[in-house]
Amino acid sequence: MKKLNNGKSHKLWIVRFEQVSYGLKNNFTNSIISEARFVPHVGEGRTAKAYGLRKSGIKKFKYLLVLILFITAGCGVKANPVPYALARPAFISDLTALARGDGIILTWTVPSKNTDGTVLKDIKGFNLVRAGAPITLIGTKEVYRQWRYPYKRGEHFMIIKDTDVNYGFRYSYIVFTVTKEDIVSDASNIVVVNWDIPYNPPADLRANSGNNFVELHWYPPSTYINNTKINTPIYYNIYRSLKMDNFPLFPINPVLISGTTYIDGELKNNVPYFYAVTSVSKVFNTPVESRLSNEILAVPINLVPPARPYALSGAPIKSGIALSWEPNTRSDILGYYIYRKSGNEKLFRRLNAIPISSTTYIDKTAVTGYNIYYVTAVDNSSEHNESAQSEPITIFLQEK
């Protein structure tokens, strides 16, 4: 993730907008945006309107292009198609802003098409434009800033972080795609963030694991990061990953959580999962998240034994005693254990070393006299949970 305030890798620019036929319904400009032309930043705090390239060169180019097209059309000569490099990139429609930790994370999908449907192959970078003003001062003139962010071939999703932000400010962002020929796309969708002091993260995150689920518990924070007492509702987001210190951008909970317990279900048993939680405040409907809580590891595990076998029956045969029972219908059954107690034995002993999948068994080691049996079911979990014993039966084997 790149940070916008890194002067070594990002050059600050000021943007100027020219008016055309489509507009943005936002305090971002209160004007109509078409295309951006950029000049080096020459003064902190000055608005974008103060700077820009002269329109004369742009207009001359447009007039020349129209004249060429007119001449070729008038002479009955079919003009060559416009090279794909001159087509405008399609605008970005999924710009997203996340207020988290020490700044605002901005993400968007790299466009793959031009406006005419041709493949976009020549992206040079992206121009991210920000307007900012105090939240509570209505009508305050917004200050515009812009960063040019280079594109690396093969990237499909852009993630950057704006840490040059002030508490109590409302920030609006748009992004433009720029080609290697300096052709600029239309403006993206606008995202607005109300940025203020985050809460401290939740404390003492811990987990209890069960069959295909993990239950999380934590303690709520009591203060903001500036140590002032929290006096507004606290919400939470849950983050899960298969790798340590590698959480995704978005939480697993579809809506904010108001309690301090969460059950993450439909997981795979015996798979390690990493978790962290953030505390969330609402600043004029903007969710502002804390830093991540402590990270924990939890492994779902099946500790639920199968139901015990039933309808156990048996009879003496020539080779010993034959046993049978009804199969367990649970899908994760590994097999069955058979237990026997004979004569004066006080304890049952298991006859098979590993579970058998069959529901029949011939005890060829049965002794003359009374033999008492029961059967258990075993699942295929890592714990090999064993069921309770079936109803025992007694079979009398006569002396041969």
Secondary structure by P-SEA (a helix, b strand, c coil): cccccccccbbbbbbbbbbcccccccccccccccbbbbccccccccccccccccaaaaaaaaaaaaaaaaaaaaacccccccccccccccccccccccccccbbbbbbccccccccccccccccbbbbbbbbccccccccbbbbbbbbbbbcccccbbbbbbccccccbbbbbbbbbbccccccccccbbbbbbccccccccccccccccccbbbbbbbbbccccccccccccccbbbbbccccccccccccccccccccccccccccccbbbbbbbbbbbbcccbbbbccccbbbbbbbbbccccccccbbbbbbccccbbbbbbbcccccccccccccccccccbbbbccccccccccccccccccccccbbbbbbccccccccccccbbbbbbbccc
